[in-house]
Amino acid sequence: MRRDRLFHDMTLDFLQPPHPKPGNNVFLYFRCGQDDAKKVVLVYRNGIQVAEELMKKHHSEDGFDYYLFSGKLPKDSGTIYYYFRIEADDEILYYDLRGAENDVPDRYKFRMIPGFETPDWAKGAVMYQIFVDRFRNGDPSNDVLTKEYNYVGNTSVQVTNWRKYPDPDGDIREFYGGDLQGVLDKLDYLKELGIEVIYFNPIFVSPSCHKYDTQDYDHIDPHFGVIISDNGELLEDGAKNSEASRYIDRVTNKENLEASDALFAKVVSEAHKRGIRVILDGVFNHCGSFNKWMDRECIYENAQGYEPGAYVSKDSPYHDYFSFYKGEWPYNGDYEGWWGYDTLPKLNYEGSKKLEEYILGVGRKWVSAPYYADGWRLDVAADLGHSAEYNHGFWKKFRKAVKEANPEAIILAEHYGSAHDWLKGEEWDSVMNYDAFMEPLTYFLTGMEKHSDEFHEEKIGNVNLFWETMINAETDNFVHESLFVAMNELSNHDHSRFLTRTNHVVGRCGTKGFRAAEEGVNKATMRQAVTVQMTWPGAPTVYYGDEAGVCGFTDPDNRRTYPWGTEDQEMLEFHKDMIHIHKASVELKTGSLVRLDGGDGVLAYGRFNRTSATLVVINTNKYLTVSEISLAPLGIPEESRLIRVIESNSKGYTTDPLSYNVKNGKLVRAYGRESAVVLQYNRITAVNEEAFWSTNFFRM
């Protein structure tokens, strides 16, 4: 049997419907080379019952046979595990998530989860992560002021030089003035870039620049929103936050809070008008010591309309929201902090049903009228609660609450390691894809660990290691419903910028200095990474400024400001072109993925459906490489034509179309050093002959 012609996955062409519900009729297709198989058998397990079904040959096309099984799912069906047995005269093969093999370990069997459905709008959607304080200052009147309040041992600092590097020792309390008005001002820029979803880092009231220490879940921070009432004074030297009267007025005054909430609603409305969705960041495992429920800083103690915090009074209505070890009131600081940090009180869900209901209400509130956010990204989601049992139970309730309020909302989680137990259809929709995207791709192209803390040269260009790592993590974590909405990032607020990783410098800004993050970077390697990002299954997520050539070691250096007016224009245009290719190609959003053989140091893969195919070739070698690539796994005719839609190498990139003939199912072509090439086939669209003026000719 010709192994490279065997294929099945859970995309629409091979599983219909692609997200079946209990009681649905389902249709499974299996592809093999024409006349290769005598028998194709579906082997499946539902619960403890194992069964086999002989598949029928449905039709033949372009040298392939397609086999079909149809049946009805039980109404009480749980997860169904299945694989295929393919029999020929002298050979028996098995087909699972790895492809054609001689055995079938349980972990590689296909998983069908009846009833698990993720929003169609999020599948393959191009996302854009905004760290608000560093994106754009649209309203200087709401800027955090120097000495407005104290935080973590020093006072707040207003940064007036937009291009200043973040302070590695004090960035948490440095504020550049970015805000929601700045995002509003640049919505048209994001639309032109091709963005379909904005993911905001936290924007609720908080004393830090990153806002992962929530002060008030009920309102948008007026420093990001609108400050109408601005009374009070800045802090005198040595004064406590209970005396920070200007800050207290800014963040507790209902007029400011309600105006800021209204501005957020306007941002979402204007984004929706441009076809852009909005995802919020929810930090529900812990809050901040400034939080009104705890009020360790006594911000709310004398503010009008607020109950006493649990730090201030033992009789606080929020006492059970936290775990106190001992100590005495008033002003009891002996409570559980996340990882021991007293600035991050851990929320005690098991001790307070009221807290649980409140946070579920927060989940509902912001995806409902008048805000209409399109979903949540959940910070350190696996840490919530004090037991795995409670954690899973809570996220099931959270999913139910959010989906009832907005059935089209997405729920994504931050998670490192296996997310298998949370991605069974009852909790999260998907995750920030570290294990099956950011980390293996970073090693493959740069040899760097994602914080720039280690360099492993031997991993650069190791195609087998890359593929095995990606596929093993994908099979453990995802079914297609969760895979297609996974956030595929190159950089973000917790890791070094990808462009910086291309220089192979191990270190951080505190030890190496800021310039070291910019020197010796390889833009060709960055373009290779963007090419993979925009063609790999999942939701490609651009961290603000990556498209403009921003560098930076891990946080806080990765939180440099967006360089308005000094963008790397070639990098920006490359992002626009790759995003356009991604959005114009259905197979890149929801199509099948198959590995192709490009030779040593050359990653080749295809995305395809029954009408179109995209071939991606990444040459990590430092020299021009000629590859003969068999395209049979793509299911296209053996005699066909491909159009080059974009090509990048060490000298730059081009989108000039070139045509290449596929002969006997193979493409022979040269690939420049450090190149990335995208070629496409479409069996329906008529192609202008002028695009085919040159065939099999390498030009750059």
N, C-alpha and C positions, 0 to 999 in steps of 0.2 A: 504494500500500500504506500501511496505517496503521502507521507506524514504532513507535508507542508500544505496539503489541500484540505486536511481535516479541520473543522472549525465549528464551534458553538460558543455563544455567550448569552447574556441576558438582556441584550439590546432588542429594540423593536423588530428587527429582521429575524431574530431567532427565538424570541419569546413574545407571545401576544396573548393578552395585553402585557406590557412590560412591568406593570405593577398590579398583578391580579389580586382580587379579594377572595376571601372564603366563599365558596359557592359558584365562582366564575368558571366558565369554560376556558381552558388554556390550550394554546397551540405551541408546541416546541419543535423547532427545526434543527436539523443537523446537516452539515455540508461535508461532502467528501469528493475525491476525484471521480470523474465519470467512470463507471464500471469497476471501480476499485474494490468495493465492498459487496460481499454476498449477503450480509445481514448487519443491521444496526439495531442495538437493543438499548432501551432506556432502563436504567436501574435506579430505583428511588426508594427513599425511606421517609415515612411520615409517622412520627412517634417511634414505636418499636417495630412497626410492620415494614418489611422489605419486600418489594415487588419488582417484577420485570415486565416490560411491554415491548413487543416487537414493533419497530417503526416501519412505516410504509414509504416507499419511494414516491415523492410528491411530483417532482419535475426535474428536468435536466436543463442546464443553461451554461454556455461558455466553458464547456469542459468539466462541469461540476454536476454531481447529483445532490438533490436536496431531499432529505427524509423528514417525515412529519409524524408526530404523535399528538393526538388531541384527546382531551378528557376533561372531566369536571372536578374541581377541587371540593373536598368535603366542606360543609359549612362550619365545622369545628376544627378545620385544619390548622395545625401549628406550622413551624418551620419544616420545609421539605428539603431533604438533601438528595442530590442526584448526580449521576455521571453516565457515560455512554460506553458500551462495549461494541467494538467494531470487528467483525469477523470476515476474513478472506480465506482463500483455499488453504494457505499455509501459515497464517499469521492471525493473532488476536491482539488488538490494542485497546487501551482504555483512554478515554478522553475526560479530563477534569480541568480545573482552573489553570493548571500549568500547560495544558495542551495534550498532545498524544504521548502516553507513557505506558510502561509495562506493569504498573501497579497503581493503586488508588488509595493513598492515605486519607483518613477522614477529613483532615484539615483542608484538603484541596478539593473537596466535593463542592459542586454548585449549591448555593443556598437560596431557596425561594422563601420569602417571608410574606405570606398572604396578608394584605391589608397595609403593608408598609409603603407609604407614598410620600415623596418629597415634592415641594412646589416645582412645577415645570419651568417657571420663570427663572429659577435659580440654577437650573442644569446648564453648566457651561457658561454661566453669566460672568461677564468681566467686572470684577470688583475693584474698589479703590479704597485703601485704608487711609484715614485722615487722623493724625495726631494733632488735634485742633489748635493747640497753643503755638504750633510751629508751621501752620499752613499759610494763613494770611490774616493780617490785622485789618479788619474792615471797620472797626469802631474803636478808636483810641480812648473814648470816654469810659469804657468798661475795663480798662487795663488794671491788672493788679499793681498796686503801688509799693514802692520801697517802704519798709517798716509799716505796712498795713497790718501785719500780724506776725507772730512767731510760728516757726514750724521746724521741728527736728533740730533744735539747738541754735537756730539763728532766725533772722527776720526775712520776710519775703523781699524779693528783689525785682524791680522793674527793669528789664533789659531794653535799652533804647536803640541799640545797634542791632538791626535785624540779622546782620551777617556774622555776629559774634559766635564763636564756638561755644557749645554747652560746657558748663563748669563740671568737671568730673567729680568734684567733691560737694557741690551745692546745687546741682541742676534741679533737684526736686522742688526747690523753692525759688527758682528763676522763672520769670514769666516774660515771654516775648510779645504777647498781646494778640495772638491768633484767636479767632472767635467765629461764631456762626455767621455773622454778617460777612466775614471774609469768605466763607464757603458760598454764601449766596452770591457774592460778587463773582465767583469763579465757576458757577454751575455751567455756564456756556462753554468754558474751557474744558470741563470734564465731559460734557456732551460731545464736543469736537474730538476729544481724545478717544471717545468710543466707550466710555464707562457706562455700565448698566446698573451698578449697585455701589452705594457709598457705605463703607463700614466705619463708623465713628469709634475711636477710643472713647473711654467714658466722658460724659458731658454733664453728669449730675453734679450738684454742689459738692465741692471738695477743696481742701487747702493746698493740694499738690498740683504740679503741672501735668502729671499723668492721670490723676483723678481715680486711681485704683483704691482709694481710701475714702469711700463715699461718706458724705456728711448728711445728705438729705436725698433719699430715693424719689421723693415726690416732686422735685423741681430741677430744672436746668440751672446750672451755675450762672448767676448774673454776670460774672466775669467773662463768660462765653456768650451771654445773651444781652440783656438790657438793664442798665442801672438808671432808674428814674430818681429814687430817693438816695442821696449821697451825703448824708449827714455824719458828723462825728469827727474824731481826730485820729491821726496816725499815732503809732506807739512811741512813747519816750523810751530812751535807753533804759533797759532793765525792767520795763513794765511787763505785766502778764497779759495773756490774751483776753482775760475778763475785762481789761481796760481798752481793748482794741475796738473802740466805739464805731469807727468808720467801717471796719470790716463787719462788725455785728450788724450795722444797719444795712449794709450791702447784701448780706446773705440771709438775713432773717426777715427783712421787710417784704410783706406779701405783695406789694406793688411791683417790686423788682422781680420777685419770683414768678408772678403771674405773667408779667410782660416777657420774661425770658422763655417761659413755656410757650407763649404765643408765637414768639420768634421761631422756636423750633418747629412748631406746626407749620409756619410759613415756609421754612426750609424744606420740609418734607413735601408740602404741596407744590412748591416750585420745582423740586426735583422730579416729582411724579409727572408734571407737565412736560418734562424733557425726557420721559421714559426711563428715569433713574430711580431705583428703589433705595431704601435707607434702612440700615441695620444698626441697632444700638448695642453697647457693651454693658453687660450686666455683671456686677461684682456682688454675688450673693453669699459667698462663703464667709466673708468677713466684711466689716465696714471700717471706718476710720475713727480714731479717738476723738475727732471733732464731731462725730455723728450726734445728731440731736437726741438719739436714744441713750447714748452713753454720756456725752457732754463733759468729757474729761477736761476740756479747755474752758469750760464755763461760758461758752458763747451764748447759750440759750437760757442760762440760769435766770437772767433778769429781762429776757426778751419777751415782748408781749405776745400772748397766744400760744405759748409752748409749755408742755408739762416738764417737770424736773427730770433730768437724766439719771440713769442708773448709777453713775459715778457720784452724782451729787447727793442723791437720797435713796435710802434703802426702800422707801415706800414708792419709788418711781414706778409708773405703770409699765416701764420697760425692764424692770429688774430681771425678769426671767428670760429676756432676750440674750443674756450673757451668762457665762459661768464664772461666778466669784468663788475664789478658794477660801478666803477668810477675810480678815481686815475689818475695819470699822468705818462707819459713816458719820458725818458727811465726808465726801471726797475719798472714796475707797478705790484705790488703784490696783488692788490685788485680784485681777481677773485674767481669764485665758486669752492670750493673743495668738494669732496665727503664726506658727513657727516661733512663738515666744516674743513677738514684737508687740509692745504695748500700744504702739500707734495703729495697730491693725487688730482690734478686738474680734475674736471669732464669734460668729453668731450661733446661738445655742438653740437650734431648732427643736431638738428632742425635749427641751425644757419648756417650750412655749408654743402651743398650738396657735396662739394669736399671732406670733411672729411668722409662722408658716403661712397662715392665711394672708397676712399683710404682704409678704413677698410675692405670693401667687397673684395678689391684686396688683402689685407693681408690674408683674409680667403681662397682665391683661391690659392695664391702663394705657401703656405707651404704644400698643399695637392697635388701639381702638380710637374712636373719635374723641377729641378733634385732632389727634396727633398722627395716627395712621402709620406708625413705623412698620416696617416689613419683616421684623424679626429681631432675634437676639443672638449675640455672641456671648458665651458664658465663660467668665474668667475662672480659672482653676476649678472647673466644675466637679471633678472627681473628688475634691477635698471637702465638699460641702457635707455638713453633718459630722457625726462621730462614729458612724459605722457604715459599712457597705450596704447593709440592708436599708438603713434610713435613706442613704444617698439615692439608691435606685428608686425607692418609693417616692421620694420628693420629685425627682425628675419626671416620673410618670405623671404625677399630679400637675407639674409645671407644663408639660406638653399638652395635657388635656385642657388646662386653663387657657393657654395661649392660642391653641388651635380652635377652641370654641369661640374665642373673641375674634380671631382672624384666621380662618382656615388656610389662607395662603401665606401665613407667616413661616419663616425659616428659623430653626433652632440649631445653632452651631456651637461647638464647645472647644475651648482650649484644652488640649490633652497631649501628653507625651506617653509613648508606649501603646500597648494594645488598648483599643477602645471597643473591642468586640462586645463586651457585656452591656455597653450603653447603646449600641447600634443595632438593636434587634427589632426596631420598629415602634417601641413604646416610650422612648426617652428622647435622645438627641436625633436630629436629622443627619448630622455629620460633624466633622472636626476641622480644626486648623491642621493642615496635612503636613506635619513635620516628618513623620516616620516613612511615609510613602511618597514624599516629594522633596521638600526643602533639603533635608539632610542628605539623602542619597545623591540628589542632583548636584549639590554643593561639592561633595566628595568627588564625584565623577568628573566635574569640569575644573575644579580648583584644588582638590586635595585637602581643602580646609574644613575644619570643624565649624559649625554654624555661628559660634561666638568668636571666631578667629583665635581660639585658644590652642589649636593644634594644627599641624600640617602633616599630611600623609601623601607624599608624592606618588607612592605606588598605587594609589587609588585613582589617579588621573587616567582617564581613558580605558579603565578596566570595565569593558562592556558587560561581561558576564556578572561581575559583582554588582554593578549598578542594576541590571535587570532583575537578578535574583532578589536583591534587597527590596526593590520597588514592588515586585510581584508578591513576595512573601508578606510584606506589610499590607498590601492591598487585599490579599485573600483573607488575612486575619481580621481586618477591620471592616471591609466594605462589601455590600452588595451594590449593584449598579445604582440604585436609588440614592444611596449615600455617597458613592464614589463621584457621581456627576456633579454633586453640590459641595464637595470638599474644597476648602480654601487652599489653593496651590500658590504659596507665596515664595518669593526669592529672599525677601527681607521683611522685617517688621520691627516693632518697637522694643523687642526683647533680644534681638540678635544683630550681629554686624551687618552692614549693608553688603549686598552681594557684590557690587562693583569693587568694594574694598577687599573682599576675599580673593579676587582675581590677582592681587599682588603678592599673595602667599606670605604676608607679614603676620607673624604670630604675636599677639599682644593686645593691649588696650590703650586708650588715649592717655590714661594716667601714667603709663610707663613708656609708651612709644611716642606720645605727642600726636597732635591732630594731623599734622602734615603727612605722617607716615601712613595714614589711612587713604591718602590721595595719590601718593607717589607710586609709580610703576604699575598702575592698574591696567588691565587688558580689556579694552572695550569690545574686541572681537569675541572674547569669552563671554562677556555680558550679553552680547547679542545672541550667542548660542543659547544661553540660559533663557532668554526671553522667547526664543523660538520654541524651545521645549515647553515652556510655561504656557504658551498660547496654542499648543497642539496636543498636549497631554490631557487625558480625561480629568475633569474637575472644573472648578471655577477659578480661572486665573485671577489672582489678587495682587494688584500693584500697590506697593507701599509708597505713599506720597513722596515725590522727588526722585524715585528710582528712574522714572522716565526722563528726568532732567539731568541725570548724571551725578546725583548726590552720593557722596561717600560717607563713611563713618564706621568706627569700631562699634562694639556692642554698647548698650545703654550706659551713659546718656548720649554718647557720640552719634548713635544712630538716629537721634532726634533733632538733627540740625534743621534749620528753617528751609522752606522751599525757596529756591533761588530765582525769584521773579526778576526777569530781565536779563539774567545771565545763564539761562538754561543751556545745556549741551543740545544744540538744535538737531544734530544728526541722531543722537540717542532718542530724542523726543519724536522725531519723524519715524524712526524705526519702530518705536512702540505703536504709533498710530497705524503704521502699515501692517504690523503683525496683528493688532487688535482687529483691524478691518478684515484681514484674511480669516481670523477666527470666527468673527460674527457672520461672515458671508458663507461659511462652509458648515452645513448642518452636521456633517460627519465629525467635525471637531468639537461639537457640543455634546452630541449624544450617540456618536458612532462607535463601532468596535475598534479595539486596539489589538495589533498583532506585531510580534517581533520579526524583523527581517535580518538577514546576515549581510553586513557591510564589510566584514573583515576586521583585523586588529585595529583597535583605536577608533573604530567608526561605528557609531550608534545609528542604526537604521530601524525605523518602525513605520507602521501605517495605521491610519484611522480610516474606516470605510463604512459604507452602508451599501444597499443594493443598487444605488444610482451613481455614487461618486466615491472617490478615494483620494486621500492625501498621503503622500510619501514624504517623510522627514529624514534627512541625513545630516548627522553631526560628526565632523571629522576633527578629532582632538589631536591628531598628529601634527607635528611641526613641519610637515612637508606635504606636497601635493600627493594625493592618493587616488589611484584608479580602482574602482570597485565594480564588480559584476553582481548585481542584486537581483535575486529571483523575486518576482512580484506575485507569484502564484497565490500566496496566502491572502492577498487583497481581493481575490475573486474577480479580477478584471480579465478581459480577453488577452490571449497570449500575444496577439498582434494589436497593438494599440498605441496611442500617443499620450504623452504627459506634457503639461505646460509648467515650466518653472515660473512660480509667482513671486518668489523672493530668494535672494542669495546674499549671504554675508561671508566675508573672510577677513583676513588680517589687514586688508587695505580699505575696507568700507563695505557698502552694500548696494544692491540694485534691485529694482522691481521690474526691469525690462523683461517682457515675456520671451521665453525661448521654448521651442518644441523639441521633444526627444522621442524617438521611436523605441517602443518596446518590441523586441523580437524574440520569439520562442519563450515568452514569459519573462525575459530578463532585460534589465537596463544596465548598460555599460557606460560609465561616465567617470570623469575626473572630478575630484573635490579638492579645492584649495586648502592650504594649511589653516587650521582653526576656523573652518568654514561651517556654515549652517545653510542648508538648502531645503526649500519646500517646493514640491512638485505636485500637480493635481491632475486627476482624470475625472471626466464626467461623461457618462454614456448617453445623456439626454441633450445637454446643451450643444447647439451647433457652434463650432469654433471658427472664428474669422481666419481665413487662410493666411492672411498677412502675419499672423502670430506664429506660423509654422515655417517662416522663410529660412530658418536655419535649424538643422537637426543634428543631434549628437556632436555639437561643437561647443567646447568650453570657452567661455569668454567672460572676463571680469574687468 
